[in-house]
Every structure is written in C-alpha cells, then in structure tokens.
Amino acid sequence: MSGTTATPGQVAEAVRINTESRQRALKIGLLILAGLALLSIIPAGRLPDYRPGELHGGFVSRRISS
C-alpha cells in the first residue's frame, strides 16, 4: 500500500473493508458446507442397517501374509 497515493486514513479504511469482507466470505463458505453436510444426512438415512457378519455374497476378504 505504500506505492499508492492514498492517505493513511484511506489505507486503514481499505484494510478494514478487506478484513470484514474476508470474514463474511469465510462465514458464508462455512455455512454452505454445513448446509451440504446436513443435506447429505437425508439420503444416508435411507441406507439399510447392516450389522457385522450380516453381509453375504461373493465378497471374501483375503489377508496377504508376508
């Protein structure tokens, strides 16, 4: 900011506006992410309830011994 012709008061005001804008953008971004996380609960609630040992089918886990 030293390369501008702005007065110290104008520089301070620009820094204040920039700080407030960055904080607002961060809050909005986090609120959007929180909203998406809440929306993902709805489809996840329709998944079947599996308990250990209940899965059957062709999947067999193998351990590789060294």
C-alpha positions as CSV (number, residue, x, y, z in Angstrom):
1,M,0.0,0.0,0.0
2,S,3.0,2.3,0.3
3,G,3.1,2.5,-3.5
4,T,-0.3,4.3,-3.7
5,T,-1.2,7.9,-3.2
6,A,-3.8,7.0,-0.5
7,T,-3.7,8.8,2.8
8,P,-3.1,6.7,5.9
9,G,-6.8,7.1,6.8
10,Q,-7.8,5.7,3.4
11,V,-5.4,2.8,3.7
12,A,-6.8,2.0,7.2
13,E,-10.3,2.1,5.8
14,A,-9.3,-0.2,2.9
15,V,-7.8,-2.7,5.2
16,R,-10.9,-2.6,7.5
17,I,-13.2,-3.2,4.5
18,N,-10.9,-6.1,3.2
19,T,-10.9,-7.7,6.7
20,E,-14.7,-7.5,7.0
21,S,-15.2,-8.9,3.5
22,R,-12.8,-11.8,4.1
23,Q,-14.6,-12.7,7.4
24,R,-18.0,-12.5,5.7
25,A,-16.9,-14.7,2.8
26,L,-15.4,-17.3,5.3
27,K,-18.7,-17.4,7.2
28,I,-20.8,-17.8,4.1
29,G,-18.5,-20.6,2.9
30,L,-18.7,-22.5,6.1
31,L,-22.5,-22.1,6.3
32,I,-22.7,-23.5,2.8
33,L,-20.5,-26.5,3.7
34,A,-22.6,-27.1,6.9
35,G,-25.8,-27.0,4.8
36,L,-24.4,-29.5,2.4
37,A,-23.4,-31.8,5.3
38,L,-26.9,-31.6,6.7
39,L,-28.4,-32.4,3.3
40,S,-26.3,-35.5,3.0
41,I,-27.9,-36.9,6.1
42,I,-31.2,-37.3,4.2
43,P,-30.0,-39.9,1.5
44,A,-27.7,-41.6,4.1
45,G,-30.7,-42.2,6.3
46,R,-32.3,-44.4,3.6
47,L,-29.3,-46.8,3.6
48,P,-30.0,-50.3,5.0
49,D,-28.8,-51.1,8.5
50,Y,-26.1,-53.7,8.3
51,R,-24.6,-55.4,11.3
52,P,-21.3,-57.2,11.5
53,G,-21.5,-60.6,9.9
54,E,-24.7,-59.8,8.1
55,L,-23.2,-59.2,4.7
56,H,-23.3,-62.2,2.4
57,G,-22.4,-62.7,-1.1
58,G,-19.3,-63.3,-3.1
59,F,-17.0,-60.9,-1.3
60,V,-14.3,-62.6,0.8
61,S,-11.6,-60.6,2.3
62,R,-8.1,-62.0,2.0
63,R,-5.1,-61.3,4.0
64,I,-1.7,-61.4,2.4
65,S,0.9,-62.9,4.7
66,S,4.5,-62.0,4.1
